[in-house]
């Protein structure tokens, strides 16, 4: 089963950093995941993201308004995958 990861943000520098950290975490954990980037403000708001960037794993909004390091994302991936 693939883990679905969503990065929310309008394409700002922090949003790009979060996307890179997510990919690092996926590589480090070996978890099979698909990453989707949501840039539309209406879609971001509809997901409940009040500050960007935002990180959702398998439908759970876990981080908003900051860029966690790959290690923290890896821990979240392990906890919320499958």
Rosetta constraint file for C-alpha pairs under 8 A:
AtomPair CA 1 CA 32 HARMONIC 7.59 0.50
AtomPair CA 1 CA 82 HARMONIC 6.61 0.50
AtomPair CA 2 CA 31 HARMONIC 7.95 0.50
AtomPair CA 2 CA 32 HARMONIC 5.25 0.50
AtomPair CA 2 CA 33 HARMONIC 5.04 0.50
AtomPair CA 2 CA 34 HARMONIC 6.78 0.50
AtomPair CA 2 CA 82 HARMONIC 7.59 0.50
AtomPair CA 3 CA 31 HARMONIC 7.50 0.50
AtomPair CA 3 CA 32 HARMONIC 6.17 0.50
AtomPair CA 3 CA 33 HARMONIC 4.33 0.50
AtomPair CA 3 CA 34 HARMONIC 6.22 0.50
AtomPair CA 3 CA 57 HARMONIC 7.16 0.50
AtomPair CA 3 CA 58 HARMONIC 6.24 0.50
AtomPair CA 3 CA 81 HARMONIC 5.66 0.50
AtomPair CA 3 CA 82 HARMONIC 6.64 0.50
AtomPair CA 4 CA 33 HARMONIC 5.69 0.50
AtomPair CA 4 CA 34 HARMONIC 5.10 0.50
AtomPair CA 4 CA 35 HARMONIC 6.32 0.50
AtomPair CA 4 CA 36 HARMONIC 7.77 0.50
AtomPair CA 4 CA 57 HARMONIC 5.84 0.50
AtomPair CA 4 CA 58 HARMONIC 5.05 0.50
AtomPair CA 4 CA 59 HARMONIC 7.78 0.50
AtomPair CA 5 CA 33 HARMONIC 6.77 0.50
AtomPair CA 5 CA 34 HARMONIC 5.94 0.50
AtomPair CA 5 CA 35 HARMONIC 4.78 0.50
AtomPair CA 5 CA 36 HARMONIC 6.28 0.50
AtomPair CA 5 CA 55 HARMONIC 7.23 0.50
AtomPair CA 5 CA 56 HARMONIC 5.67 0.50
AtomPair CA 5 CA 57 HARMONIC 4.60 0.50
AtomPair CA 5 CA 58 HARMONIC 6.32 0.50
AtomPair CA 6 CA 35 HARMONIC 5.67 0.50
AtomPair CA 6 CA 36 HARMONIC 4.77 0.50
AtomPair CA 6 CA 37 HARMONIC 5.81 0.50
AtomPair CA 6 CA 38 HARMONIC 7.03 0.50
AtomPair CA 6 CA 54 HARMONIC 7.95 0.50
AtomPair CA 6 CA 55 HARMONIC 5.82 0.50
AtomPair CA 6 CA 56 HARMONIC 5.00 0.50
AtomPair CA 6 CA 57 HARMONIC 6.47 0.50
AtomPair CA 7 CA 15 HARMONIC 7.34 0.50
AtomPair CA 7 CA 18 HARMONIC 7.33 0.50
AtomPair CA 7 CA 19 HARMONIC 6.54 0.50
AtomPair CA 7 CA 35 HARMONIC 7.24 0.50
AtomPair CA 7 CA 36 HARMONIC 6.21 0.50
AtomPair CA 7 CA 37 HARMONIC 4.84 0.50
AtomPair CA 7 CA 38 HARMONIC 6.20 0.50
AtomPair CA 7 CA 53 HARMONIC 6.95 0.50
AtomPair CA 7 CA 54 HARMONIC 5.71 0.50
AtomPair CA 7 CA 55 HARMONIC 4.93 0.50
AtomPair CA 7 CA 56 HARMONIC 6.60 0.50
AtomPair CA 8 CA 15 HARMONIC 7.24 0.50
AtomPair CA 8 CA 37 HARMONIC 5.95 0.50
AtomPair CA 8 CA 38 HARMONIC 4.86 0.50
AtomPair CA 8 CA 39 HARMONIC 6.21 0.50
AtomPair CA 8 CA 44 HARMONIC 6.05 0.50
AtomPair CA 8 CA 49 HARMONIC 7.57 0.50
AtomPair CA 8 CA 52 HARMONIC 6.53 0.50
AtomPair CA 8 CA 53 HARMONIC 5.46 0.50
AtomPair CA 8 CA 54 HARMONIC 4.71 0.50
AtomPair CA 8 CA 55 HARMONIC 6.32 0.50
AtomPair CA 9 CA 15 HARMONIC 5.52 0.50
AtomPair CA 9 CA 37 HARMONIC 7.50 0.50
AtomPair CA 9 CA 38 HARMONIC 6.28 0.50
AtomPair CA 9 CA 39 HARMONIC 5.13 0.50
AtomPair CA 9 CA 40 HARMONIC 7.81 0.50
AtomPair CA 9 CA 41 HARMONIC 7.87 0.50
AtomPair CA 9 CA 44 HARMONIC 7.10 0.50
AtomPair CA 9 CA 52 HARMONIC 5.30 0.50
AtomPair CA 9 CA 53 HARMONIC 4.91 0.50
AtomPair CA 9 CA 54 HARMONIC 6.64 0.50
AtomPair CA 10 CA 15 HARMONIC 7.24 0.50
AtomPair CA 10 CA 38 HARMONIC 7.55 0.50
AtomPair CA 10 CA 39 HARMONIC 4.43 0.50
AtomPair CA 10 CA 40 HARMONIC 6.74 0.50
AtomPair CA 10 CA 41 HARMONIC 7.15 0.50
AtomPair CA 10 CA 52 HARMONIC 7.92 0.50
AtomPair CA 11 CA 15 HARMONIC 5.60 0.50
AtomPair CA 11 CA 16 HARMONIC 6.34 0.50
AtomPair CA 11 CA 39 HARMONIC 6.51 0.50
AtomPair CA 12 CA 16 HARMONIC 6.40 0.50
AtomPair CA 13 CA 17 HARMONIC 6.22 0.50
AtomPair CA 14 CA 18 HARMONIC 6.10 0.50
AtomPair CA 14 CA 53 HARMONIC 6.54 0.50
AtomPair CA 14 CA 66 HARMONIC 7.68 0.50
AtomPair CA 14 CA 67 HARMONIC 6.56 0.50
AtomPair CA 15 CA 19 HARMONIC 6.33 0.50
AtomPair CA 15 CA 52 HARMONIC 7.25 0.50
AtomPair CA 15 CA 53 HARMONIC 5.18 0.50
AtomPair CA 15 CA 67 HARMONIC 7.81 0.50
AtomPair CA 16 CA 20 HARMONIC 6.38 0.50
AtomPair CA 17 CA 21 HARMONIC 6.20 0.50
AtomPair CA 17 CA 67 HARMONIC 7.07 0.50
AtomPair CA 18 CA 22 HARMONIC 6.13 0.50
AtomPair CA 18 CA 53 HARMONIC 7.25 0.50
AtomPair CA 18 CA 67 HARMONIC 5.43 0.50
AtomPair CA 18 CA 68 HARMONIC 7.18 0.50
AtomPair CA 19 CA 23 HARMONIC 6.41 0.50
AtomPair CA 20 CA 24 HARMONIC 6.26 0.50
AtomPair CA 21 CA 25 HARMONIC 6.13 0.50
AtomPair CA 21 CA 68 HARMONIC 7.61 0.50
AtomPair CA 21 CA 69 HARMONIC 6.18 0.50
AtomPair CA 21 CA 70 HARMONIC 4.80 0.50
AtomPair CA 21 CA 73 HARMONIC 7.54 0.50
AtomPair CA 22 CA 26 HARMONIC 6.19 0.50
AtomPair CA 22 CA 70 HARMONIC 6.23 0.50
AtomPair CA 22 CA 73 HARMONIC 6.48 0.50
AtomPair CA 22 CA 74 HARMONIC 7.91 0.50
AtomPair CA 23 CA 27 HARMONIC 6.23 0.50
AtomPair CA 24 CA 28 HARMONIC 6.12 0.50
AtomPair CA 24 CA 70 HARMONIC 5.92 0.50
AtomPair CA 25 CA 29 HARMONIC 6.03 0.50
AtomPair CA 25 CA 70 HARMONIC 4.75 0.50
AtomPair CA 25 CA 71 HARMONIC 6.47 0.50
AtomPair CA 25 CA 73 HARMONIC 6.03 0.50
AtomPair CA 25 CA 74 HARMONIC 4.83 0.50
AtomPair CA 26 CA 30 HARMONIC 5.72 0.50
AtomPair CA 26 CA 31 HARMONIC 5.46 0.50
AtomPair CA 26 CA 32 HARMONIC 7.07 0.50
AtomPair CA 26 CA 33 HARMONIC 6.94 0.50
AtomPair CA 26 CA 74 HARMONIC 6.87 0.50
AtomPair CA 26 CA 77 HARMONIC 7.94 0.50
AtomPair CA 27 CA 31 HARMONIC 7.24 0.50
AtomPair CA 28 CA 74 HARMONIC 7.42 0.50
AtomPair CA 29 CA 74 HARMONIC 6.25 0.50
AtomPair CA 29 CA 78 HARMONIC 7.76 0.50
AtomPair CA 31 CA 77 HARMONIC 7.67 0.50
AtomPair CA 31 CA 78 HARMONIC 7.91 0.50
AtomPair CA 38 CA 43 HARMONIC 7.07 0.50
AtomPair CA 38 CA 44 HARMONIC 6.72 0.50
AtomPair CA 39 CA 43 HARMONIC 7.60 0.50
AtomPair CA 39 CA 44 HARMONIC 7.01 0.50
AtomPair CA 40 CA 44 HARMONIC 6.18 0.50
AtomPair CA 41 CA 45 HARMONIC 6.13 0.50
AtomPair CA 42 CA 46 HARMONIC 6.05 0.50
AtomPair CA 43 CA 47 HARMONIC 6.28 0.50
AtomPair CA 44 CA 48 HARMONIC 6.84 0.50
AtomPair CA 44 CA 49 HARMONIC 5.72 0.50
AtomPair CA 45 CA 49 HARMONIC 5.41 0.50
AtomPair CA 45 CA 50 HARMONIC 6.66 0.50
AtomPair CA 47 CA 61 HARMONIC 7.96 0.50
AtomPair CA 48 CA 61 HARMONIC 7.83 0.50
AtomPair CA 49 CA 54 HARMONIC 6.18 0.50
AtomPair CA 49 CA 61 HARMONIC 7.81 0.50
AtomPair CA 49 CA 64 HARMONIC 6.42 0.50
AtomPair CA 50 CA 64 HARMONIC 7.07 0.50
AtomPair CA 50 CA 65 HARMONIC 7.70 0.50
AtomPair CA 51 CA 64 HARMONIC 5.52 0.50
AtomPair CA 51 CA 65 HARMONIC 4.50 0.50
AtomPair CA 52 CA 64 HARMONIC 5.79 0.50
AtomPair CA 52 CA 65 HARMONIC 4.67 0.50
AtomPair CA 52 CA 66 HARMONIC 7.13 0.50
AtomPair CA 53 CA 63 HARMONIC 7.94 0.50
AtomPair CA 53 CA 64 HARMONIC 5.72 0.50
AtomPair CA 53 CA 65 HARMONIC 5.27 0.50
AtomPair CA 53 CA 66 HARMONIC 6.18 0.50
AtomPair CA 53 CA 67 HARMONIC 7.03 0.50
AtomPair CA 54 CA 61 HARMONIC 7.43 0.50
AtomPair CA 54 CA 62 HARMONIC 7.67 0.50
AtomPair CA 54 CA 63 HARMONIC 5.41 0.50
AtomPair CA 54 CA 64 HARMONIC 4.22 0.50
AtomPair CA 54 CA 65 HARMONIC 6.34 0.50
AtomPair CA 54 CA 66 HARMONIC 7.52 0.50
AtomPair CA 55 CA 61 HARMONIC 6.03 0.50
AtomPair CA 55 CA 62 HARMONIC 5.84 0.50
AtomPair CA 55 CA 63 HARMONIC 5.05 0.50
AtomPair CA 55 CA 64 HARMONIC 6.50 0.50
AtomPair CA 56 CA 60 HARMONIC 5.22 0.50
AtomPair CA 56 CA 61 HARMONIC 4.25 0.50
AtomPair CA 56 CA 62 HARMONIC 5.66 0.50
AtomPair CA 56 CA 63 HARMONIC 7.16 0.50
AtomPair CA 57 CA 61 HARMONIC 6.67 0.50
AtomPair CA 57 CA 62 HARMONIC 7.20 0.50
AtomPair CA 57 CA 77 HARMONIC 7.11 0.50
AtomPair CA 57 CA 80 HARMONIC 6.58 0.50
AtomPair CA 57 CA 81 HARMONIC 7.47 0.50
AtomPair CA 58 CA 80 HARMONIC 6.99 0.50
AtomPair CA 58 CA 81 HARMONIC 7.02 0.50
AtomPair CA 63 CA 68 HARMONIC 7.99 0.50
AtomPair CA 68 CA 72 HARMONIC 6.12 0.50
AtomPair CA 68 CA 73 HARMONIC 6.50 0.50
AtomPair CA 69 CA 73 HARMONIC 6.41 0.50
AtomPair CA 70 CA 74 HARMONIC 5.93 0.50
AtomPair CA 71 CA 75 HARMONIC 6.39 0.50
AtomPair CA 72 CA 76 HARMONIC 6.33 0.50
AtomPair CA 73 CA 77 HARMONIC 6.03 0.50
AtomPair CA 74 CA 78 HARMONIC 6.15 0.50
AtomPair CA 75 CA 79 HARMONIC 6.22 0.50
AtomPair CA 76 CA 80 HARMONIC 5.95 0.50
AtomPair CA 77 CA 81 HARMONIC 5.46 0.50
